[in-house]
Amino acid sequence: MSNWQKTAVIFPGQGSQVLGMGKDFAERYPIARHTFQEADDILGYDLSRICWNGPATELNQTANTQPALFVCGMAIWRALSQLIPNMEPAFVAGHSLGEFTALAAADAMSMADGLRLVQVRGKLMEEAGKRNPGAMAALLALDTDAVTTLCSEISEETGNTVVLANDNCPGQVVVSGHIAAVDRIVERAPELGAKRAVKLAVSVAAHSPLMATASASFQDAVRDTALNPPSIPVIGNVEAQALNSAADIRSELERQLTQPVRWTESMRTIVAQGVNTFVEIGPGTVLSGLMRRIDRKKTRIAINNEKALDNFLRSQA
């Protein structure tokens, strides 16, 4: 039997989506199927079809991707919670969009309210990207101080904005901002010792000042959402600390779109509390890979299909 007091559950963000995600869970577990149906009813369109059948271009539209990942994560979480009634992880956390899944899993917001918030978030970010096109790039083998300094230099040099957006793990950071500034970062980073500097396939400058217009409107949606103290401690992206109250959560979400994702610090906050197992719920294995770089001694489990779930359930027996 695993020790849930030393286990954290983590939820991935945008970029982890894949066609077919969650379909095997929905076919096997009524509660997962109900979760997708509930989402279709709330949204007023067939999100399940987009998740399972695509086309990929439709799934990869930010306005669809974000609700899709949220619903897939909740479907798996609900199935797992039903299969393991005593499942009470020590912490939950989510990367960017995944933070909303973590909050809903911890009962800080209802599934319906969380989905509506995520829908608004995705639409606002997509609109902001069209109104003020931006870019993001991943840099490998540079530390955060070097990248922060480089961003300041490039912003001054180009007159455009570029900032550190994600501190994902030691040696992997993401910058975000105006296209010209991000392009210049990609040119300059190898001079500072970056092993790779590659632009991401996005047109949205997430977690940067370019999201300010989206953030202002999103704050209204957050204020209108009923929030509760979480039943499981949630480690937030913005401060890399526990969100203990509805006020903490509101403050976090109101800043989340324009502030960096401090994922490395978030995971180290959890590790410092004695957690030794990280269970990733959702498509892909992105967060498990990041945790390997943050602390390779920790156990990493990705529940991204029914076979992985079966293996996990056998380990609990």
N, C-alpha and C positions, 0 to 999 in steps of 0.2 A: 504494500500500500504506500503510495507516495505521500510525502509530508506536505500538505497544502500550505502549511505555515511557512514553508521555505520555497514556495512556488509563486511565480508571477505569470500572468497571462497578458500577452501583448498583441495588438491589432495593427496590421499594415495600412499604409496610406496609398495615395494615387501612384500608379506605376506598377502595382502588383496585379492589376486586373488581367484576367484571361477569359477567353470565351469558354462557356460551359461551367464557369465557377458556381459551385453550390448545387448544381443539378443532381449529382449523385446523392447528396444529403437529402434534398427535397423528395427524391424518388423513394428513399428508404425510410425517412423519419417524418411522420405526419406533422410534428411541430415545426420542422424546417420548411415543409411544404406550406404550412399555414402562414409562416413568417413571410415568405415570398408573396403569397396571395394577399396578405394584409398590406404589404407594401404596394402592390398593384392597385388595390382599392384606395389607399390613401393618396397615392400620386395621381390616380386617374388615367394611367396608361400602363402598358404591359412591360414593366421593367424586367420581369422574369424572362420574357422572350429575348430582350436585348442581352441579358446576362448569358443566356444559354445558347442562343442561335445567332446573335449579332445582327448585322455584320460588325466586324471589329471596328470599323470607322465610327459606327454609332455608339458602341460601348466606350470608345476612347474619347468621346466628347465629354469634356469636364462636367457638364450638367447631368450626364448619365453616369459617368464613372463613379462620382462620389456617392450618390445613393446606392449604386450597385454594390460597391465595396462595403458600405454600411450594412446593407441588408444581408449580404453573404456572411459577414462576420457575426451578425445577430442570429442568423439561422443556425450556424454551427454552434455558437455559444449556447443557444437554447436547447439544442439537441444534447449537447454535452452535459448541461446542467440537469437535464431530465435523466440521463443515463447514470450520472454520478451525483445523487441528491446531496451528498455531504461536501460537494466541491466548493471550498471557500479559499481562493488564493489569497496570499498575503497582500498582493498589489495587482492592479491592472494599469496598463498604459497603452497609448496608441500614437503612432507616428503621424502627425499632421491630421489629415482626415480621420485616421484611426482613433484619434483622441475622442471623437464623438461616439464611436462604437464602444470604447472603454467606459465612457460616462453612462451610456445606456445599459451596458452590462452590469454596472455598479448601481443601477437604479437611481442615478442622479437625475435622469430624465426618462420619460417613457419612450418606448420604441417609436411610437407615432410622432411624438414631439421631436425626437432626435432625427427622424427621417425628414420631417418638414424642414428642420434647421439645415440639414445637409443639402436638401434640394435647393433651398435659398442660397446657401453658400456656393454650390456648384454653379448656379445660374449667374450669381453676382461676379464670381471669379471669371467666368467665361466672357461676360459682358465687359468687365474691366480689361481683359486681354484684347478684346476687339477694339475698345476705345483707346487703349494705350498699350500697344503691342510690346511684349517683353520677351525675355529669354532666360534660360537657366543653364548652368554648366556644372558638371562634376569634375572635381580636381582630386587627383590621387597623389599621396605622399607629401602633402604640405600640411603644416600645422595651422591651427585656427588663427594664431597671432600673425603669422606671415600672410595669410589670406585676407585678414581684416585690414592689415596695412596696405596690401596691394589694392584692395577695393577702394580705399581712401585715395590712393594715388591715381588710380584710373578714373574715378569719379571727378577728381579735380582736373585731370588732363583732358578728359573728353567733354566735360560739362554735362554728363549724363550720370544717372544713378546706378550703382551696382553695390550689393551688400552680401555678406555671408548669410545664407538662408537656412542651411541645414548643417549642423555638426553631427554627422551620422555615426562616425566611429573614428578612432585614431587613424589618420591617413586618408580619410574620405570626407570631403566637405562639398557642399553645393553652393554656388553663388547665384544671385538672381538680380535682374534689373533691366535697364534699357538694352536693346539689342546691340547697339554699337559698343557699349561699355563691356558687355559680356563677351563679345567677339574679341575685344582688346585683352581681356583677362585670359582668354584661351590662347592668344598669341604670346602673352608675357609669362604665363605660369611655368612653362618648361625652363625658362631662364632662371627661375628660382628653385628648380629641382623637382618640379612636378613630373611624375612618371607618365601621367596622362592628363589631358584636359579636353573634355569632350562635351559638346552641347547636347542637351537633352531634347527629346522630341516633344516639346511643349511650346505653346505660344503665350503662356501665362507666367508672369514673374511673381510666383507665389512667395509669401513671406518676405516681401520687400515693400518699400514705400509706394510702389506702383499699384499696390492693392488698397491704397487709402480710400478711394471712392467706394470700393466694394465693402471695405471695413466699416465705413460710416453707416451704410445701409444695413449691414449685417448686425451691427450693434443694436439696431431697433428690433430685429428679429430675436436676438438673444434676450433683450429686456422683456419681450412678450412671451417668453417660454418659461413654463413652470419648472423650477429646479429644486432638487432636494439634496441634503447631505448624502454623500455616497455611502452605500452599505459596505463597500470594499475601498480601501485607500486608492485613490487615483493620482498618479504622478503626472503633472502637467508639463507640456512642452515649453512654455514660456519661462517659468522659473525653475524647472526641474525639481520641484518640490510637491509635496502632497497637497491636493485640493480638498480641504476638510469641510467646507461649508458651501452653501448655495452662493454666497457672496464671493468666495474664492473662485468658484467655477465661472460665475458671470464675468468677473474681472479677467480671468484667463481667456475666455472665448472672445471677449470684446477686443483683445489685443492680438489674438492668434494669427490673423491673416497677414499682419505686417511685421510680426516679430519672428526671429529665427527659431527653428526647431532644435532645442538643445538635447538631442537624443543621447549622446554619449554621457552627458551629466545625469540625465534622467535614469539611465540604466545603472550608472554608478551609485546613484542615490538608493536604488533598490538593492543592489549588491551589498551596500554598506549595512543594510538591515538583516543580513544573513541569508538572503535568498540564493539558492543554488540551482534552481531549475526555471527555465523560461519556456513557456508554451505559447507558440505563435498560432493564432487562429485567423484563418482567411487564406486566400489564394497565395501561392508562391512561398518563397523561403527567404525573402529579402531581410527581414529583421533577425532571423536566425543567423544569417551570414554576418550581419553587423555585430551581433553579440559575440560571434567567434573572434572578431577583431577587438572588441571591448574587453572581454575576459574569456579566454578560450577554455578555462577550467570549468566553466558553468555548463550544465546540461542544457541542450537546446532541442526542442521538439516542435515540429511544424505539423499542425493538423490542417491539411489543405485538401484532403480527399478522404473517401470512406475507408480506404485501406490504411491510411495513416491513423484514422480514428480507431479502427479495429486494433491496430498494434498498441495504441495508447491504452485502450480499455483492457487489453490483456496484461499490460504492465501494472494496472491498478488492482488486478485480481488477487 
